[in-house]
Amino acid sequence: MSKLGGKNVLVVEDDYFIAMEMCRLFEKAGAQVLGPIGKLEDALALIARSDRIDGAVLDINLRDVMVFPAADMLRERDVPFVFATGYDDAVIPSRYSQVPRCRKPVEPGGVLTALFG
């Protein structure tokens, strides 16, 4: 079985090329990809209706809307996630100080490692 065989991974990213690269990486590693999702409302709806999410990658800014409500929902469900961002740490609320960050331009392999080790 592949490294991520059987895992459901949520990709929340509004940049098409970055999202497709992450999806390919997770699928190649054996994961079932949920998404990619490019809007906060769609991410919230998918999180609410999904029975199982094993991990998630969240772009912090989705078309000028911050992703933190989705991060809150994931945290409530104990779902591990990483932020994929070009933003400085000062933009990220202190409640997320322990969340791994992958700096843009994102290296998909780094996202995989940050999320699942």
VMD Tcl script that builds the backbone (N, CA, C; Angstrom):
set m [mol new atoms 351]
animate dup $m
set s [atomselect $m all]
$s set {name element resname resid chain x y z} {
  {N N MET 1 A 0.851 -1.187 0.000}
  {CA C MET 1 A 0.000 0.000 0.000}
  {C C MET 1 A 0.888 1.238 0.000}
  {N N SER 2 A 0.479 2.285 -0.688}
  {CA C SER 2 A 1.247 3.515 -0.738}
  {C C SER 2 A 1.219 4.220 0.607}
  {N N LYS 3 A 2.090 5.203 0.722}
  {CA C LYS 3 A 2.251 5.929 1.976}
  {C C LYS 3 A 0.930 6.464 2.535}
  {N N LEU 4 A 0.078 6.986 1.671}
  {CA C LEU 4 A -1.179 7.581 2.132}
  {C C LEU 4 A -2.403 6.757 1.747}
  {N N GLY 5 A -2.201 5.505 1.421}
  {CA C GLY 5 A -3.306 4.656 1.019}
  {C C GLY 5 A -4.442 4.691 2.019}
  {N N GLY 6 A -5.641 4.981 1.544}
  {CA C GLY 6 A -6.817 5.000 2.398}
  {C C GLY 6 A -7.071 6.309 3.113}
  {N N LYS 7 A -6.184 7.285 2.988}
  {CA C LYS 7 A -6.380 8.576 3.667}
  {C C LYS 7 A -7.146 9.532 2.767}
  {N N ASN 8 A -8.025 10.313 3.392}
  {CA C ASN 8 A -8.765 11.369 2.701}
  {C C ASN 8 A -8.104 12.700 3.021}
  {N N VAL 9 A -7.629 13.391 1.986}
  {CA C VAL 9 A -6.916 14.650 2.165}
  {C C VAL 9 A -7.680 15.777 1.484}
  {N N LEU 10 A -7.973 16.805 2.246}
  {CA C LEU 10 A -8.671 17.983 1.743}
  {C C LEU 10 A -7.650 19.002 1.240}
  {N N VAL 11 A -7.849 19.505 0.024}
  {CA C VAL 11 A -6.998 20.548 -0.540}
  {C C VAL 11 A -7.858 21.793 -0.745}
  {N N VAL 12 A -7.528 22.858 -0.002}
  {CA C VAL 12 A -8.223 24.137 -0.111}
  {C C VAL 12 A -7.206 25.141 -0.644}
  {N N GLU 13 A -7.315 25.435 -1.919}
  {CA C GLU 13 A -6.330 26.279 -2.617}
  {C C GLU 13 A -7.012 26.922 -3.810}
  {N N ASP 14 A -6.867 28.253 -3.959}
  {CA C ASP 14 A -7.532 28.925 -5.070}
  {C C ASP 14 A -6.646 29.121 -6.299}
  {N N ASP 15 A -5.389 28.779 -6.217}
  {CA C ASP 15 A -4.516 28.842 -7.384}
  {C C ASP 15 A -4.584 27.489 -8.100}
  {N N TYR 16 A -5.090 27.502 -9.317}
  {CA C TYR 16 A -5.341 26.262 -10.051}
  {C C TYR 16 A -4.101 25.386 -10.162}
  {N N PHE 17 A -2.981 25.968 -10.546}
  {CA C PHE 17 A -1.776 25.180 -10.783}
  {C C PHE 17 A -1.214 24.574 -9.498}
  {N N ILE 18 A -1.225 25.347 -8.429}
  {CA C ILE 18 A -0.766 24.821 -7.138}
  {C C ILE 18 A -1.700 23.706 -6.676}
  {N N ALA 19 A -3.006 23.927 -6.808}
  {CA C ALA 19 A -3.990 22.931 -6.384}
  {C C ALA 19 A -3.826 21.625 -7.158}
  {N N MET 20 A -3.666 21.722 -8.471}
  {CA C MET 20 A -3.525 20.513 -9.290}
  {C C MET 20 A -2.239 19.757 -8.942}
  {N N GLU 21 A -1.161 20.481 -8.690}
  {CA C GLU 21 A 0.099 19.834 -8.322}
  {C C GLU 21 A -0.042 19.098 -6.984}
  {N N MET 22 A -0.693 19.731 -6.012}
  {CA C MET 22 A -0.895 19.076 -4.712}
  {C C MET 22 A -1.792 17.852 -4.861}
  {N N CYS 23 A -2.856 17.982 -5.636}
  {CA C CYS 23 A -3.756 16.850 -5.841}
  {C C CYS 23 A -3.016 15.676 -6.471}
  {N N ARG 24 A -2.210 15.951 -7.489}
  {CA C ARG 24 A -1.434 14.877 -8.132}
  {C C ARG 24 A -0.489 14.204 -7.135}
  {N N LEU 25 A 0.161 14.999 -6.321}
  {CA C LEU 25 A 1.090 14.458 -5.333}
  {C C LEU 25 A 0.362 13.533 -4.352}
  {N N PHE 26 A -0.757 13.997 -3.796}
  {CA C PHE 26 A -1.487 13.183 -2.827}
  {C C PHE 26 A -2.051 11.920 -3.478}
  {N N GLU 27 A -2.578 12.049 -4.682}
  {CA C GLU 27 A -3.102 10.872 -5.374}
  {C C GLU 27 A -1.988 9.863 -5.672}
  {N N LYS 28 A -0.840 10.358 -6.089}
  {CA C LYS 28 A 0.303 9.477 -6.365}
  {C C LYS 28 A 0.744 8.741 -5.095}
  {N N ALA 29 A 0.582 9.403 -3.947}
  {CA C ALA 29 A 0.937 8.787 -2.671}
  {C C ALA 29 A -0.172 7.870 -2.159}
  {N N GLY 30 A -1.279 7.754 -2.908}
  {CA C GLY 30 A -2.335 6.816 -2.551}
  {C C GLY 30 A -3.540 7.408 -1.847}
  {N N ALA 31 A -3.573 8.724 -1.662}
  {CA C ALA 31 A -4.683 9.357 -0.951}
  {C C ALA 31 A -5.871 9.590 -1.875}
  {N N GLN 32 A -7.025 9.696 -1.266}
  {CA C GLN 32 A -8.236 10.156 -1.939}
  {C C GLN 32 A -8.301 11.657 -1.665}
  {N N VAL 33 A -8.290 12.470 -2.719}
  {CA C VAL 33 A -8.296 13.923 -2.551}
  {C C VAL 33 A -9.726 14.441 -2.499}
  {N N LEU 34 A -9.985 15.268 -1.508}
  {CA C LEU 34 A -11.255 15.984 -1.389}
  {C C LEU 34 A -10.980 17.395 -1.897}
  {N N GLY 35 A -11.590 17.749 -2.999}
  {CA C GLY 35 A -11.298 19.037 -3.601}
  {C C GLY 35 A -10.594 18.847 -4.923}
  {N N PRO 36 A -9.894 19.851 -5.369}
  {CA C PRO 36 A -9.543 21.066 -4.624}
  {C C PRO 36 A -10.723 22.036 -4.517}
  {N N ILE 37 A -10.709 22.782 -3.458}
  {CA C ILE 37 A -11.732 23.764 -3.159}
  {C C ILE 37 A -11.079 25.140 -3.195}
  {N N GLY 38 A -11.699 26.090 -3.888}
  {CA C GLY 38 A -11.121 27.419 -4.022}
  {C C GLY 38 A -11.868 28.530 -3.317}
  {N N LYS 39 A -12.986 28.191 -2.654}
  {CA C LYS 39 A -13.779 29.203 -1.942}
  {C C LYS 39 A -14.042 28.738 -0.519}
  {N N LEU 40 A -14.033 29.683 0.418}
  {CA C LEU 40 A -14.255 29.355 1.823}
  {C C LEU 40 A -15.613 28.682 2.028}
  {N N GLU 41 A -16.679 29.222 1.421}
  {CA C GLU 41 A -18.013 28.642 1.630}
  {C C GLU 41 A -18.054 27.181 1.206}
  {N N ASP 42 A -17.399 26.881 0.088}
  {CA C ASP 42 A -17.373 25.506 -0.405}
  {C C ASP 42 A -16.557 24.605 0.521}
  {N N ALA 43 A -15.475 25.147 1.062}
  {CA C ALA 43 A -14.652 24.373 2.000}
  {C C ALA 43 A -15.444 24.054 3.264}
  {N N LEU 44 A -16.153 25.039 3.793}
  {CA C LEU 44 A -16.957 24.825 5.003}
  {C C LEU 44 A -18.030 23.770 4.754}
  {N N ALA 45 A -18.674 23.838 3.606}
  {CA C ALA 45 A -19.723 22.866 3.271}
  {C C ALA 45 A -19.139 21.462 3.138}
  {N N LEU 46 A -17.994 21.338 2.479}
  {CA C LEU 46 A -17.381 20.020 2.300}
  {C C LEU 46 A -16.938 19.438 3.644}
  {N N ILE 47 A -16.362 20.269 4.494}
  {CA C ILE 47 A -15.940 19.793 5.822}
  {C C ILE 47 A -17.158 19.315 6.606}
  {N N ALA 48 A -18.241 20.072 6.550}
  {CA C ALA 48 A -19.451 19.734 7.308}
  {C C ALA 48 A -20.061 18.412 6.847}
  {N N ARG 49 A -19.993 18.120 5.551}
  {CA C ARG 49 A -20.661 16.914 5.044}
  {C C ARG 49 A -19.737 15.700 4.936}
  {N N SER 50 A -18.449 15.876 5.175}
  {CA C SER 50 A -17.507 14.759 5.042}
  {C C SER 50 A -17.452 13.938 6.317}
  {N N ASP 51 A -17.603 12.627 6.149}
  {CA C ASP 51 A -17.531 11.734 7.306}
  {C C ASP 51 A -16.123 11.618 7.846}
  {N N ARG 52 A -15.140 11.646 6.933}
  {CA C ARG 52 A -13.754 11.450 7.361}
  {C C ARG 52 A -12.808 12.305 6.534}
  {N N ILE 53 A -12.017 13.097 7.239}
  {CA C ILE 53 A -10.921 13.850 6.642}
  {C C ILE 53 A -9.701 13.538 7.498}
  {N N ASP 54 A -8.654 13.021 6.860}
  {CA C ASP 54 A -7.458 12.619 7.608}
  {C C ASP 54 A -6.395 13.705 7.672}
  {N N GLY 55 A -6.504 14.704 6.822}
  {CA C GLY 55 A -5.549 15.800 6.798}
  {C C GLY 55 A -5.996 16.825 5.781}
  {N N ALA 56 A -5.449 18.043 5.899}
  {CA C ALA 56 A -5.846 19.102 4.987}
  {C C ALA 56 A -4.707 20.083 4.762}
  {N N VAL 57 A -4.717 20.658 3.568}
  {CA C VAL 57 A -3.810 21.743 3.211}
  {C C VAL 57 A -4.681 22.960 2.942}
  {N N LEU 58 A -4.403 24.051 3.653}
  {CA C LEU 58 A -5.219 25.253 3.538}
  {C C LEU 58 A -4.394 26.438 3.060}
  {N N ASP 59 A -4.790 27.013 1.938}
  {CA C ASP 59 A -4.261 28.301 1.512}
  {C C ASP 59 A -4.916 29.331 2.429}
  {N N ILE 60 A -4.155 30.243 2.981}
  {CA C ILE 60 A -4.712 31.195 3.947}
  {C C ILE 60 A -5.663 32.195 3.302}
  {N N ASN 61 A -5.352 32.671 2.117}
  {CA C ASN 61 A -6.178 33.684 1.470}
  {C C ASN 61 A -6.841 33.085 0.238}
  {N N LEU 62 A -8.159 32.985 0.299}
  {CA C LEU 62 A -8.947 32.451 -0.813}
  {C C LEU 62 A -9.743 33.584 -1.438}
  {N N ARG 63 A -9.199 34.154 -2.499}
  {CA C ARG 63 A -9.883 35.265 -3.186}
  {C C ARG 63 A -10.269 36.370 -2.207}
  {N N ASP 64 A -9.302 36.803 -1.424}
  {CA C ASP 64 A -9.454 37.882 -0.444}
  {C C ASP 64 A -10.332 37.526 0.754}
  {N N VAL 65 A -10.530 36.251 1.002}
  {CA C VAL 65 A -11.249 35.778 2.190}
  {C C VAL 65 A -10.311 34.850 2.953}
  {N N MET 66 A -10.151 35.106 4.233}
  {CA C MET 66 A -9.245 34.294 5.038}
  {C C MET 66 A -9.883 32.950 5.377}
  {N N VAL 67 A -9.075 31.909 5.416}
  {CA C VAL 67 A -9.517 30.522 5.549}
  {C C VAL 67 A -9.742 30.086 7.002}
  {N N PHE 68 A -9.535 30.962 7.947}
  {CA C PHE 68 A -9.542 30.551 9.351}
  {C C PHE 68 A -10.828 29.887 9.842}
  {N N PRO 69 A -12.035 30.236 9.359}
  {CA C PRO 69 A -13.214 29.470 9.786}
  {C C PRO 69 A -13.120 27.987 9.417}
  {N N ALA 70 A -12.530 27.675 8.274}
  {CA C ALA 70 A -12.340 26.268 7.894}
  {C C ALA 70 A -11.312 25.616 8.813}
  {N N ALA 71 A -10.256 26.343 9.144}
  {CA C ALA 71 A -9.249 25.814 10.069}
  {C C ALA 71 A -9.882 25.529 11.431}
  {N N ASP 72 A -10.775 26.401 11.865}
  {CA C ASP 72 A -11.470 26.179 13.142}
  {C C ASP 72 A -12.310 24.906 13.099}
  {N N MET 73 A -13.029 24.693 11.999}
  {CA C MET 73 A -13.848 23.481 11.859}
  {C C MET 73 A -12.977 22.225 11.887}
  {N N LEU 74 A -11.857 22.279 11.181}
  {CA C LEU 74 A -10.952 21.124 11.172}
  {C C LEU 74 A -10.391 20.863 12.558}
  {N N ARG 75 A -10.017 21.914 13.244}
  {CA C ARG 75 A -9.470 21.757 14.598}
  {C C ARG 75 A -10.507 21.141 15.532}
  {N N GLU 76 A -11.764 21.559 15.411}
  {CA C GLU 76 A -12.840 20.997 16.244}
  {C C GLU 76 A -12.983 19.495 16.019}
  {N N ARG 77 A -12.656 19.036 14.812}
  {CA C ARG 77 A -12.756 17.611 14.476}
  {C C ARG 77 A -11.425 16.875 14.656}
  {N N ASP 78 A -10.422 17.573 15.200}
  {CA C ASP 78 A -9.080 16.987 15.406}
  {C C ASP 78 A -8.443 16.515 14.109}
  {N N VAL 79 A -8.667 17.260 13.036}
  {CA C VAL 79 A -8.062 16.942 11.739}
  {C C VAL 79 A -6.764 17.735 11.618}
  {N N PRO 80 A -5.638 17.064 11.397}
  {CA C PRO 80 A -4.383 17.804 11.212}
  {C C PRO 80 A -4.411 18.574 9.889}
  {N N PHE 81 A -3.813 19.760 9.896}
  {CA C PHE 81 A -3.748 20.554 8.675}
  {C C PHE 81 A -2.477 21.391 8.676}
  {N N VAL 82 A -2.131 21.841 7.472}
  {CA C VAL 82 A -1.009 22.756 7.292}
  {C C VAL 82 A -1.516 23.958 6.509}
  {N N PHE 83 A -0.872 25.095 6.731}
  {CA C PHE 83 A -1.150 26.283 5.937}
  {C C PHE 83 A -0.151 26.357 4.802}
  {N N ALA 84 A -0.632 26.624 3.608}
  {CA C ALA 84 A 0.214 26.909 2.456}
  {C C ALA 84 A 0.054 28.405 2.208}
  {N N THR 85 A 1.121 29.164 2.394}
  {CA C THR 85 A 0.956 30.608 2.373}
  {C C THR 85 A 2.208 31.356 1.970}
  {N N GLY 86 A 2.000 32.546 1.486}
  {CA C GLY 86 A 3.085 33.471 1.243}
  {C C GLY 86 A 3.080 34.563 2.295}
  {N N TYR 87 A 2.116 34.492 3.203}
  {CA C TYR 87 A 1.972 35.520 4.226}
  {C C TYR 87 A 3.004 35.387 5.333}
  {N N ASP 88 A 3.300 36.509 5.940}
  {CA C ASP 88 A 4.161 36.575 7.103}
  {C C ASP 88 A 3.408 35.979 8.294}
  {N N ASP 89 A 4.141 35.458 9.258}
  {CA C ASP 89 A 3.522 34.852 10.441}
  {C C ASP 89 A 2.611 35.815 11.198}
  {N N ALA 90 A 2.851 37.122 11.083}
  {CA C ALA 90 A 2.047 38.107 11.814}
  {C C ALA 90 A 0.578 38.083 11.384}
  {N N VAL 91 A 0.283 37.603 10.195}
  {CA C VAL 91 A -1.092 37.545 9.690}
  {C C VAL 91 A -1.859 36.377 10.303}
  {N N ILE 92 A -1.141 35.393 10.783}
  {CA C ILE 92 A -1.763 34.171 11.288}
  {C C ILE 92 A -2.074 34.339 12.771}
  {N N PRO 93 A -3.333 34.142 13.166}
  {CA C PRO 93 A -3.700 34.285 14.581}
  {C C PRO 93 A -2.866 33.376 15.488}
  {N N SER 94 A -2.619 33.845 16.675}
  {CA C SER 94 A -1.757 33.109 17.613}
  {C C SER 94 A -2.305 31.729 17.951}
  {N N ARG 95 A -3.609 31.524 17.832}
  {CA C ARG 95 A -4.171 30.200 18.138}
  {C C ARG 95 A -3.647 29.136 17.167}
  {N N TYR 96 A -3.046 29.575 16.073}
  {CA C TYR 96 A -2.486 28.647 15.097}
  {C C TYR 96 A -0.955 28.635 15.116}
  {N N SER 97 A -0.372 29.058 16.194}
  {CA C SER 97 A 1.090 29.157 16.248}
  {C C SER 97 A 1.781 27.806 16.071}
  {N N GLN 98 A 1.117 26.721 16.389}
  {CA C GLN 98 A 1.719 25.390 16.273}
  {C C GLN 98 A 1.405 24.694 14.946}
  {N N VAL 99 A 0.601 25.330 14.104}
  {CA C VAL 99 A 0.239 24.716 12.820}
  {C C VAL 99 A 1.410 24.864 11.851}
  {N N PRO 100 A 1.831 23.764 11.235}
  {CA C PRO 100 A 2.920 23.860 10.258}
  {C C PRO 100 A 2.537 24.767 9.088}
  {N N ARG 101 A 3.550 25.470 8.574}
  {CA C ARG 101 A 3.352 26.357 7.433}
  {C C ARG 101 A 4.292 25.948 6.310}
  {N N CYS 102 A 3.757 25.921 5.122}
  {CA C CYS 102 A 4.562 25.679 3.927}
  {C C CYS 102 A 4.524 26.966 3.122}
  {N N ARG 103 A 5.676 27.557 2.938}
  {CA C ARG 103 A 5.773 28.843 2.247}
  {C C ARG 103 A 5.578 28.699 0.747}
  {N N LYS 104 A 4.851 29.644 0.174}
  {CA C LYS 104 A 4.686 29.687 -1.276}
  {C C LYS 104 A 5.893 30.385 -1.873}
  {N N PRO 105 A 6.406 29.960 -2.997}
  {CA C PRO 105 A 5.847 28.878 -3.796}
  {C C PRO 105 A 6.000 27.538 -3.080}
  {N N VAL 106 A 4.919 26.797 -3.022}
  {CA C VAL 106 A 4.854 25.552 -2.267}
  {C C VAL 106 A 5.600 24.438 -2.988}
  {N N GLU 107 A 6.370 23.704 -2.222}
  {CA C GLU 107 A 7.006 22.479 -2.708}
  {C C GLU 107 A 6.088 21.344 -2.262}
  {N N PRO 108 A 5.360 20.713 -3.184}
  {CA C PRO 108 A 4.376 19.701 -2.794}
  {C C PRO 108 A 4.937 18.607 -1.893}
  {N N GLY 109 A 6.151 18.184 -2.117}
  {CA C GLY 109 A 6.745 17.161 -1.247}
  {C C GLY 109 A 6.879 17.652 0.182}
  {N N GLY 110 A 7.163 18.940 0.336}
  {CA C GLY 110 A 7.250 19.536 1.675}
  {C C GLY 110 A 5.909 19.561 2.380}
  {N N VAL 111 A 4.847 19.762 1.602}
  {CA C VAL 111 A 3.487 19.744 2.172}
  {C C VAL 111 A 3.173 18.344 2.683}
  {N N LEU 112 A 3.501 17.345 1.893}
  {CA C LEU 112 A 3.264 15.948 2.281}
  {C C LEU 112 A 3.985 15.624 3.583}
  {N N THR 113 A 5.227 16.018 3.679}
  {CA C THR 113 A 6.026 15.765 4.884}
  {C C THR 113 A 5.472 16.534 6.080}
  {N N ALA 114 A 5.126 17.805 5.885}
  {CA C ALA 114 A 4.599 18.618 6.987}
  {C C ALA 114 A 3.296 18.052 7.525}
  {N N LEU 115 A 2.493 17.497 6.656}
  {CA C LEU 115 A 1.191 16.997 7.055}
  {C C LEU 115 A 1.238 15.597 7.666}
  {N N PHE 116 A 2.009 14.705 7.063}
  {CA C PHE 116 A 1.983 13.308 7.501}
  {C C PHE 116 A 3.328 12.749 7.965}
  {N N GLY 117 A 4.353 13.575 7.947}
  {CA C GLY 117 A 5.656 13.140 8.445}
  {C C GLY 117 A 6.466 12.310 7.519}
}
mol reanalyze $m
mol bondsrecalc $m
mol representation Tube
mol addrep $m
